[in-house]
Amino acid sequence: MDVQMLCAAVQEAPAYLNWFTRKEYPLAFREYAERFAPAWTAAVRETAGEETALTALADNFLEGLEQGWRRQRFWNRSSVRVNEKQMVVSFLTPLLLGLEEPLCPEFAQILRDRWAARWPKDSYQTAAYADINSGFRYAIMGIPMQPPKDERQDP
């Protein structure tokens, strides 16, 4: 298991967060999944389903993220941390929940729980890709609008 490769799935936040829009998220998520799904599937399979091994994988991953935050200049740490948390919530967790490996959804829950144990005031909830993708609103300056005709899902 290469923790650096697993951490890269979150530390490359700017490349993917710029695409976190209603129109570009599906393409960004597909590209993200193609790039990082094999590494995460292999890492989770290496644990052989042992809960202690899954927990250790989550802890090693979170430790790698925290070390990356410490390497940042002090004025940049909090923004990097926020971006990486958004990557965990918007890209990594939906990826894990959607993978065919049966241990991946379990690992997503363990990762969430280990994050909450490490940083209790900064916990998050898990959500599947479909839930996140359907959550984009059509609004201009906060005023709800009707979607364009070509994007409506009218019966």
Secondary structure, DSSP 4 states (H G I P E B T S, - for coil): --HHHHHHHHHTHHHHHTT-STTTHHHHHHHHHHHHHHHHHHHHHHTTT-HHHHHHHHHHHHHHHHHHHHHS-TTTHHHHHHHHHHHIIIIIHHHHHHSSSTHHHHHHHHHHHHHHHHSGGG------HHHHHTT---EETTEE-PPPGGG----
